[in-house]
Amino acid sequence: MRSFLTGLQFLTRLHIVRLDNPSMEDFTNSVKFFPLIGAVLGLIYAAAAFILFEFTAEFDLNMPVHFGSAILLAIMLYMTGGLFCDGFMDTMDGLLSGRERERMLEIMKDSRVGASGAMAFVVLSLWYFAALMDLGDEDLYAMLFCLPIISRFMVVYVITKFPYARKEGMGKAFSEVGGGAFWFALVTTLILLLAGGTLAYFAFFAAWIFSYVFASYATKKLGGVTGDVYGAVAMMAGATALLTMILLGSSEAAIELSDLPLL
């Protein structure tokens, strides 16, 4: 339980139980619970969408889809504290710099955001915003639930299957996890994605393919992956999953929000 709460506290703003000074072992053991943490976030996202688009309608307040999508995106960023966003921007700054390996790693470690990272984040934010608007009404709730599960499994995949590039760093604690975490996370993810039906599984495998390609590219450039790359994978795998959902566009497999657990 402590490992799950450690991961929840690190990956989200949800501090159910305050854990002071979690150990490196706590961080390492929390990796297998990342998809479950994604499910917690997914429930929050789906509930927020329900309030914005369904609950308000009961009071004859019709939320404009553009404004509602912007609020949803803001909630998604707030609930994670921008953790993966920061990793995405740092990764883009490094990989798009065109420098040698060591210089790329130095750029990624710099707390300042460069032009490449800022521009890439603007484009990615527009991608998410457009995707939230384009998801069909019957798909929206189930896909909001499944999206953070998929993206966080991809982090587990990259952590367990690709070498770590640095000798030290926050991501190093996660990289020490054993192979059993991957299988636990995979089984958990496949069960949770039943909520999204066939469409969610197509999105899952598309995101997995992308994660493999991108992590392989990063490994070639950096000699491995870093904590920043974990964040970049989560953000871009999520974007890939959203695009897949929209392109396939089948709502037959999606479930209604009322069928989601705990709601």
N, C-alpha and C positions, 0 to 999 in steps of 0.2 A: 504493500500500500504506500509506503514511504517513497518508493521509486516512482510510482504513478504520480503522486502529489508533487514530487520534485520536477518531473517533466511538465506537469500542468502549470506549475509556478514559473518554469523557465520559458515555455512556449506561449503562454497566454498571460492575461492580466487577472486571471482567476486565482486568488490566493485563499482557498477554502480553509486550509490550515497553514499557518505561518511556519515555514521551515527555515530556520536560521543556519547559515553555514553548512549547506548540504555538501557531502563528501563527493570526491570524484567517482567513487563507486556508485553513489546514488545517481549521478548523471549517466554513468555507463548503463546501469540497470534500467533506467527509464526509457531507453531507446525502443524496446519492444512494445511499449505502451503508446507510441506516437500515434498510430491509427485510432486508438481509443480516445486519445486527447482530441484528435481531429473530429471524432464523432460528437464530442461535447460541444466543440465549436460549431459543427454542422447543425446541431439542435438549436443553438442560439441564433444562427443565421436564418434558419427556416422559420423560427418563431418570430424573428424581427420582420421577415417578409410577410408573414401572415398578418401581423399587426398593421403593417404599412398598407397592404393591398386588400385585405379581407375585413379585418376588424373595423378599420376606419369607414369602410363602405356601409357598415351597419348604422352609422350615424350620418349617412348621406355626405360623407367627405371622401371624394374620389381623389386618391393620390395620383398625381401625374407620373407616368412610368419613368420619365427621365429623372425627375427629382427623387423618386423613390429608389431608383437604381443608384443614384449618387449617395443617398443615405446608407444603403446597404453596403456599398463599397467603403464608406467611411467607418461603418461598424466593423467590417472585416479587418481593416487596418488597425483600428483601435484595439480590438480584442487580442491581437497578436503583438501589440506594442511596436509594430513596424520591424520586428526582428528579422524576418526573411527579406523584407524590402531593403534593409540595410545591406544584407549579404548579397542580394542581387545587384545593387548599385556598385558595391565594392568589386564584385566579380567582373562586371562590365567594364569598370575603369581599368582593371588589370588586363583582362583578355583583349580588350580593344585598343590597348596602348601600343601594341606592336613592338614592345620591348623584349629583352631577354628574360628568361625564367625568374632569376633572382629579383630583377627590377619589377616584374609583374607582381611578385609576392609582396614586395615592399609597398607598392601602390595600393594593393588590396588591404594591407594592414593600416594604412593611413586613414584616420578617422574622418578626414575631409572628403567630400563628394566632388568628383571631377565632372567635366562636361559630358563625357561618354555615359557615365552612370546616371546623371540627371536626365539626359535625353532618353536613355533606354527606359528609365522608370516612367517618364511621361507617356511613352508609347505603350508600355505594358499596362499602365493604369487605364488608358483609353481602350485597350483591348478588353480588359475586365468590365469596364463600364458598358461598352457596346454589347458584350456577351450577356450581361445581366438583362439588358433590354430585349435582346433577341430570343432569349429562352422562352418557350411557350409557357402559358399559364399553368398547364398541367405538369410541365417538367420542372418548373422553377423550384418548388419546395423540396422535392426529392433530390434534385441536383445540388442545391445549396447544402443539403445534408451530406451528400457523397463527396463533394469537392474537397473539403479539408481532409477527409479520410484518404483520398487518393494522393494528394500532394504530400502528406506526411508519411505515407508508406514509401513514396519515392525517396524521401530523405533516408529512411531506414535502409532501403536498397543500396543507395550510394555509400552510406556509412559502412555497410557490411561487405560490400563487394569491390570497393575501390580503395587503393592505398592512400594514406594521409600524407600530404605534401610537406608539412612542417615537422620539425623536431619537437615543438611544443605549441600550445595554443588551446583555446577553449574547446575547439572541435576535437582535440586529441583525446579528451576524456570519453567522448562518444565513440571514437574509432576503436577503442579497446574492447568493444562489446563482442561477444562470441557469435558464432553462426546461428545458434539456436534462436536468437532474437529475430533474425530474418524470417524464419519459418513461423514463429509465433505471430509476428506482425502480418505475414502473408495470409495465414488462416483467418486471423481476426478481420483483416480487410475484406477478404472474399465473403465472409459471413455478413459483415455490415453493409456491403454493397448490394445485398439482396433488396434493400430498401429502394434502390434505383432501377432494378431490373436489368434487362439486356443492354439498354443504353448506357448504364453506368459501367458495365463490364467492358464495353467497347471503348469508352473513355479511359478506363483504367489501363487497358493494354496499349492504347495509343500514347498515353502519358509515360508508360513504362519504356516503350521504344524510344521516345524522345529522351528520357532520362539516361538511358544507356548511351545514346549517341552523344549527348552533351557532356556527360561525365567522362566518356572516353576522350573527347576533344580536350576537356580541361586537364585530364591526366597527362595527355601528350604535351600540352603546353606548360604545365606547372610541375610535372613529375608526380602528380597525385591530386587529391581534392583537399579542400580546406573547409572550415566552418562557413565561410562566405559562399563557397560553392554549394554547400547544403541548402542555404537559403535561396540561391539562384535556381537550383533544381526545383525546390518547392514551388516557387512563383511561376516558373515557366512550365512545369508539369501541369500545374493548375490551369494555366492558360491553354495548354494543349488539350486538356480534358474538356474545357468549356467549348473550344472550337469543334471538337469531335461531337459533342452533344448537339450542337447547333446544326452541323452539317448533316448528321444522321437524322435529326429532327423527329424521331419517333417518340410519341408520348404514350404509346400503348403500354410500355413496360414500367412507366413511372407511377409512383403511388401518390396519393393525396397526403397532405400534411397531417390530417387526423389519424392516419395509419402509422405515423412514425412513433417509435417508442418514447414513452414519457411525456407525450403531448396529447 
